[in-house]
Amino acid sequence: ATVDQSSSPDAGQGQGPAGADAPPGWQPPPLPLPPLPWPGVKLPGFGQGQPQAAQREELQEVDRREEERRNAEMKETQRMEQEHWEAIERQIRAEQQRQGGKQQ
């Protein structure tokens, strides 16, 4: 027997008609969640319950190292950005001096 999807109460759960034949109110299945912004993020409630004390300390150690690595990367990025902008400013100043020299 064929099921009339437009009148079945659970139309559009997961699979269902898409496009022009979609019954009113049908929504496509939700997209999968995007990946976490960076590795090592711990979401509350993820994982296997509460870790044991030793495991917890190990996790904190890992977190601390991860944190230090991230901070170092951030500093490096900021330093590179700063050098980049300084180089641009130097270029602009040199350009302005050249232009100014012509006008006099």
C-alpha positions, 0 to 999 in steps of 0.5 A: 500500500502506498502512503500518502505522505502529505497527510501522514503525521510524520511526513518529512521525518528524515527522508521525504519529498523535496522540492516542488512536491514537498507538502506544506510544512515539510523541512529538509533534514537538519544539516550535520553539526559543523566541526568544533572550532579547534581540537581539544575542546571539551563540551560538558556532558561529552565523553564517558561520565566523570573521569577518574581523579588521575585521568582528570589531572592528566586531562588538565595537563593536556589542557594546559599544554594545549592552552600554551600551544594556542597562546604561542600560536596566537602570539606568533600570528599577532606578530606576523600581522603586525610585521605585515601592517608595518611593512604596508605602512612603510610602503605607503610612507615611501610612496607618499614621500615619492609623490611629495618630492614630485610636487615640490 
